[in-house]
Amino acid sequence: MKFRLPNCERGAHSLRAKLTLANLALLALGIVMATAVSLMGMRHYLLAQVDTELTKSRDSLGGSQLTMQQLNTLSTLAGIGDHLIPKQMGDSPNPDTVFAAVGAQGKVLTVAGFEPTASQRALAAAFHDPATLAADGTPRDISLRGDPYRATGTRLADGTYILIAASTGGLHQGMAKALKLDLAFGTLLLVLLAALTMMSVRRRMRPLEDMVETSTAIAEGDLTRRVPSSHHPTQEVEQLRVALNSMLHQVESAYRTRERTAAQLRRFVADASHELRTPLSAIRGYLQLYDKGMLTEPDERKRAWDRMNAEADRMGHLVDELLMLARLDQQPELRLRNVDLSRLVRDAAEDLRVQQPERPVTVGADGSLLVRADESGMRQILGNLVTNVRTHTPADVPVRLGVEREDGVVRLCVADQGPGLGQDDAARIFDRFFRAGGGAGSGLGLAIVQGVVLAHGGDVAVRTAPGEGLAVTVTLPTRAPVPS
């Protein structure tokens, strides 16, 4: 069954869109705050200038102790009239500056012979109590016929109040233009940032897309796929790529190992069933003959009894070897101690001479060679190797047993000059139930040797060729293996 990972839609919920929106939101917030601060600063600066002018005009009138009559009769009034009055009497309904004189009763007075204008009346009407404005002295914001103004006032010596207002319409228009300019420039920045962010995120997100593609391919069965390296990777993404590739390598190795183990288990069960079926069939056959009364002669019954005992012994030996392999697979705790491997080699050679006196046996194990190992396991290794030689080679074929220490390891070698094995058979020699050429034995001896050697943290190898004999070399560490 093939699996497919869900596709990542590039919509509003994608990481790319969220990063872009987050950057745009931050920039928009920055633009709004910068615009607000700049407009507030500009307004404060311009209003300060208007207030300064109004304050100077108010102080020049209020500090001279003039009266309204004096203001009308003095020769300097002509200059004031030329400066103030024409600006408020022009065609513009709302002049830039409005100058109004208000009596004690709140009536707008005539100045320099000119009747009060609509702007002057509106200015006077904006303050029901001119005394409060004159006493405060701080310019205030007012509206004259819909236009914004800044106004202040002062009191003359005869109790007349002079109100002065300056238009702030230009200030608000300038701020509006500045706001439009900021908004246009901010919008341009947002568009530019959105484009740059999309391009950058697309390039930065490419390794993640490669990981998704690789994961999809692996889910579909391609376990060899790996995440490729990008041209300009970031440190975090590169670390993630390396870790993911390492994990994928472990997954592939575990999958291959599981497949290989499953195949070996199936073959092992089939071989074990075949090996056990043969003695069971023989025993069942003799029992059926006995049950039917076909074994009438004493010699026949004795022969049948001996065959059933032999098959039962063979089956028991096979079961014992299978149990040993099962224990070795479970990594049993070894009873480690200093073992004289040279003495064990000499004992194994002596046993072989007793069993096959006609076989030439050479021993290369002089003196004492201590190794930290399990003695029963070492005897099992030597016993199985010697049994392999005795079973698969003629009785007159020479054999050599030797042990030596070299480069911090101990090498044990059992070599014969028998017919040897081909390359295919040599590759399977440690497989369980493998017998080259269908020979005798259970086919578990060398598998047990390999299991014991691996339990000691060592290695076992063979050197053979057709007609050149077989040499099995066991390499063991001089120190005890570290428990896993």
Summary of the structure (lengths in Angstrom):
residues: 484
radius of gyration: 54.9
end to end distance: 35.9
largest distance: 170.7
contacts: 1372
relative contact order: 0.07
helix: 57%
strand: 15%
